[in-house]
Amino acid sequence: MLYGFSSHVIPKPRDWPAWAYVTGFWFIDCADEYEDQAPDELWDFLGFKQAPLCFGFGSMTMPNPEYLTYYIVEALKKTHQGGIILSGWGNVGRIVNPKDVLRVFVIKDVPHDWLLPQVKAMVHHGGAGTTAAVLKAGIPSIVVPFIADQPVWGEMLMRLGVSPKPIPYKEVSEKTLAAAIEAVLGDEGMQSKAQELGEKIRGEDGVANAVEAFHRHLGLMG
């Protein structure tokens, strides 16, 4: 049995059998390939005086994405921050006020391993893959869980000290988002913990560990 998460995040329970392996996260490296494909406008936005935050909700869809977009933009205004919105499947990021494009950059998707090391923090849905990518990047999270296992990951990140309390999707507003952003950016301890955890996770090779465990279990290794 292979578990593709890091023991630095969830230690292997003592009562699990020997044939249950916690390998580390399984990542696909896309950063080098994307480096030459990144649009000039994205490079320009990342080149501003201060690093932005990233907002992305993966495959989550919602009936009124314009509301979430509004809350994001207003929270960024309140906290005097810039943001990159990954519009994803939910089509978040339709900017109504032309002036807001100076504060917000919207793009369909960008490889996490390329973008996240260049931002301050990420506001996301708490999906397992996105959570792993943010942890690897060594930045804090603000989790807005929608469904399934997402609340669990949000709680886990909070317990690890790399995220404030999760904001359930139905409780999102410019006020709750702004408060969470201020909490993250004002907490040097949280930022330090995220960096330390990121270093540990980057030191793992979950895919190689999984392959080795698979071969060992089949008796293909001495």
C-alpha positions in Angstrom: 0.0 0.0 0.0 1.5 3.3 -1.1 0.6 6.6 0.4 1.7 9.6 -1.6 2.0 12.2 1.1 4.9 13.3 3.3 5.6 12.0 6.8 6.5 15.5 7.7 2.9 16.4 7.2 1.2 13.2 8.4 3.5 10.8 10.3 2.9 7.1 9.6 0.6 5.7 12.3 2.2 3.1 14.5 -0.5 0.6 14.0 -0.1 0.5 10.2 1.4 -2.7 8.8 5.0 -2.8 7.5 3.7 -3.1 3.9 2.0 0.4 4.1 4.5 2.9 2.8 4.4 6.7 3.3 6.6 7.8 0.4 6.4 11.5 0.2 4.3 13.5 -2.2 4.3 12.6 -5.9 5.2 15.6 -8.0 5.4 16.3 -11.8 8.1 18.8 -12.5 7.0 21.4 -15.1 8.9 24.5 -14.1 11.8 24.3 -16.5 9.5 23.6 -19.5 7.2 26.5 -18.6 10.0 29.0 -18.1 10.2 29.7 -21.9 6.4 29.7 -22.3 5.4 32.1 -19.6 3.7 35.2 -21.1 5.5 38.5 -21.0 2.5 40.0 -19.1 3.0 37.5 -16.3 6.7 38.2 -16.1 5.9 41.9 -15.9 3.4 41.4 -13.1 5.8 39.3 -11.1 8.4 42.0 -11.6 6.5 44.6 -9.5 8.1 45.9 -6.3 6.4 43.3 -4.0 5.6 39.7 -4.7 1.8 39.0 -5.1 -0.4 36.4 -3.6 -1.8 33.6 -5.7 -5.5 32.5 -5.8 -6.6 29.3 -7.3 -9.4 26.9 -6.8 -8.6 24.1 -9.2 -11.5 22.1 -10.5 -14.0 23.7 -8.2 -17.0 25.3 -9.9 -19.5 27.7 -8.4 -22.8 29.3 -9.6 -21.6 32.9 -9.3 -17.8 33.1 -9.8 -18.1 36.9 -10.1 -18.9 37.1 -6.4 -15.7 35.3 -5.4 -13.7 37.5 -7.9 -15.2 40.6 -6.2 -14.2 39.4 -2.8 -10.7 38.6 -3.9 -10.2 42.0 -5.5 -11.7 43.9 -2.6 -9.6 42.0 -0.1 -6.4 42.8 -2.0 -7.4 46.5 -2.0 -8.0 46.4 1.8 -4.6 44.8 2.4 -2.7 46.8 -0.3 -1.5 43.6 -2.1 -1.4 42.3 -5.6 -2.7 39.0 -6.7 -2.5 36.4 -9.5 -5.8 34.6 -10.1 -5.7 31.1 -11.7 -9.2 31.0 -13.2 -9.3 27.2 -13.4 -12.5 25.3 -14.1 -14.6 27.8 -12.1 -13.8 30.8 -14.3 -12.9 33.0 -11.4 -11.3 36.3 -12.3 -13.6 38.2 -14.6 -12.5 41.7 -13.8 -15.2 44.3 -14.1 -13.3 47.5 -13.2 -10.5 48.2 -15.7 -8.5 49.9 -12.9 -8.3 46.5 -11.1 -6.0 45.0 -13.7 -3.2 47.0 -12.1 -3.6 45.0 -9.0 -4.8 41.6 -10.3 -3.4 39.4 -13.1 -5.8 36.6 -14.4 -4.6 33.5 -16.2 -6.2 30.2 -16.8 -3.5 28.0 -15.2 0.3 28.1 -14.5 2.4 25.2 -13.2 2.5 25.4 -9.5 6.1 24.5 -9.2 7.0 27.5 -11.4 4.7 30.1 -9.9 4.4 29.4 -6.2 8.0 30.0 -5.2 7.5 33.6 -6.6 4.5 34.5 -4.5 3.9 35.3 -0.8 1.1 32.9 -0.1 -1.7 31.0 -1.9 -5.4 31.1 -1.3 -6.8 27.8 -2.5 -9.5 25.1 -2.0 -7.4 22.6 -0.1 -7.3 19.9 -2.8 -4.6 17.3 -2.1 -2.5 18.2 -5.1 -2.6 22.0 -4.6 -1.9 21.6 -0.9 1.2 19.5 -1.7 2.4 22.1 -4.2 2.0 24.9 -1.7 3.8 23.0 1.0 6.7 22.2 -1.4 7.0 25.9 -2.3 7.5 26.8 1.3 4.8 29.4 1.5 1.7 29.8 3.8 -1.8 28.8 2.7 -5.2 30.3 3.2 -7.6 27.4 2.6 -11.2 27.9 1.3 -12.6 24.4 1.4 -15.5 23.4 -0.8 -16.1 19.7 -0.5 -14.7 16.2 0.4 -11.3 16.0 2.0 -10.6 19.7 1.6 -11.6 20.7 5.2 -9.3 18.0 6.5 -6.3 19.4 4.6 -7.2 22.9 5.8 -7.3 21.7 9.4 -4.0 19.9 8.9 -2.2 23.0 7.5 -3.5 25.1 10.5 -2.2 22.5 13.0 1.1 22.5 11.2 1.2 26.3 11.7 1.5 27.2 8.0 -2.1 28.5 7.6 -4.7 30.4 9.6 -8.1 28.9 10.3 -9.8 27.7 7.1 -12.6 29.8 5.6 -15.4 27.6 4.3 -16.5 28.6 0.8 -19.9 29.8 2.0 -18.3 32.1 4.5 -15.9 33.9 2.1 -16.2 37.6 1.9 -13.8 40.5 1.4 -13.7 40.9 5.2 -12.8 37.3 5.9 -10.3 37.1 3.1 -8.6 40.4 4.1 -8.3 39.3 7.7 -6.7 36.0 6.7 -4.3 37.7 4.3 -3.3 40.2 7.1 -2.8 37.2 9.5 -0.5 35.4 7.1 1.6 38.4 6.0 1.9 39.6 9.6 3.0 36.3 11.1 6.8 35.8 10.6 6.6 32.5 12.6 4.1 31.1 10.1 6.2 32.1 7.2 9.3 30.6 8.8 7.5 27.3 9.5 6.3 27.2 5.9 9.8 27.7 4.6 11.2 25.0 6.9 8.6 22.5 5.9 9.1 23.3 2.3 12.8 22.5 2.6 12.0 19.1 4.1 9.5 18.2 1.5 11.8 19.3 -1.4 14.4 16.9 0.1 12.1 14.0 -0.4 11.6 12.1 -3.7 8.2 10.6 -3.3 8.1 9.0 -6.8 11.5 7.3 -6.4 10.5 6.2 -2.9 7.2 4.7 -4.2 9.0 2.8 -7.0 11.6 1.5 -4.5 8.9 0.4 -2.1 6.9 -1.3 -4.9 10.0 -3.3 -6.0 10.9 -4.2 -2.5 7.5 -5.5 -1.8 7.6 -7.7 -4.9 10.9 -9.0 -3.9 12.7 -7.4 -6.8 15.4 -5.8 -4.6 17.9 -7.4 -2.3 
